[in-house]
């Protein structure tokens, strides 16, 4: 079977337009989500309005994706999976590749290049190294600390961004936009704060700090598309439909959404012509809708699903008791905590969420959605929970989400959460195990986690919430997760 490339790519399947050779965007963290979201939108934008918006893709460590895309003349496929069937579409917008861990100086040079007018990021929530309690940059983290000594030691994306801005300030002071495409609240503001804190800690002078403050914009944005990992089945489906081999396809759902503040210091692609893109001054409200209704519920589904042996999100959501918990979380705890965007149809959005979670064709893996919970839950649980606790009410589903996460990744001694939970990538597993070692009972186990820096101090100070989490874990470990869900619903 021939491999996809520029000479055999069927143009009738191409999304939007090919990028020109000139690059205007540097993307840090090239991977699945970027290639199914911002890259697709950029191709659609260039079909509507020409521009030098080719993308320099920077991989963190692995060469797997960029080597296969290079071999395919930058072309790759998006396998769109829905209950109605599968479709393959092609994208051609990347023009150069780097590996951050191997080429830190070159990455910094690309950021400093005045021809590049936008830096986009998908480095995950943990990539910003923001302490959840203090809001400060964790300067002592293994990712950040080496880069503070100088640009030659900067291998983390945030460190390379900061040093690239410093070099740009000294060489051209050309205006620039830094656009986070990560799934977190106030992503633009967070990126700006962590970047400035890094520069201050690294001893940057006032010229650099003034440049970032006055010439670099950090618009907030909300991103949304479910993009599972690629596997052999993905490649086989693409090959069957396309008649060509693609070594780096991306599976994705049909739904896509991107809400962006229109604050670009040096121009932008005509993204308003791309599917699902909205420019709005109410990004924070859209962020909360997504982070709580979709992402918070997604976490609940994944942890209940993991503990009940459901390998995919659809198979978990098919369990009626899990669907009931999600419905209760949305209507009783998440939705009342959000001031909705103007004209937003919450009922239609919730109905759409249910359809997305039931997409067996996509088959998003439970362990994938449940990964990185320590970074994700701190954005999803505390505010809705604290809102109710301050009113003297118990947020049962927030407590159940917290309990099921603990049961999956930091289970009390003697409890086996199963292979799906074991497969969840939790960067804090060792720290959680160390923190809870020697706890005399489940309650002490939970109390150590709730007051151990993983959640805001105010939430840990609500003893009744800790008690409820501990009670759910007791039920999970003795009677099973379905019994705990029944207790939460009662």
ABEGO torsion letter per residue (X at the ends): XBBBBAAABBAAABBEBBBBABBABBBBGBBAAAAABAAAAAAAAAAABBEBABBBBBBAABAAAAAAAAAAGGBBBBBBBBAAEBBBBBBBABABBBBAAABAAAAAAAAABAABABBBBBAEAAAAGBBAAAGBBBAABAAAAAAAAEAAABABAAAAAAAAAAAAAAAAGBBBBBBBABBBBGAAAAAAAAAAAAAAAAGBBAAAAAAAAAABBBBBBBBBBBBBBBBAAAAAAAAAAAGBBBABBBBBBABBBBBBBBBBAAEBBBAAABBGBBBBAAAAAAAAAAAAAAAAAAAAAAAAAAAAGBABAAAAAABAAAAAAAAAAAAAAAAAABBBBBGBBAAAAAAAAAAAAABAAAGBBAAAAABGAAAAAAAAAAAAAAAAAAAGBBBAAAAAAAAAAAAAABBBBGBBAEAAAAABBBAAAAAAAAAABGBABAAAAAAAAAAAGABBAAAAABAAAAAAAAAAAAAAAAAEAAAAAAAAAX
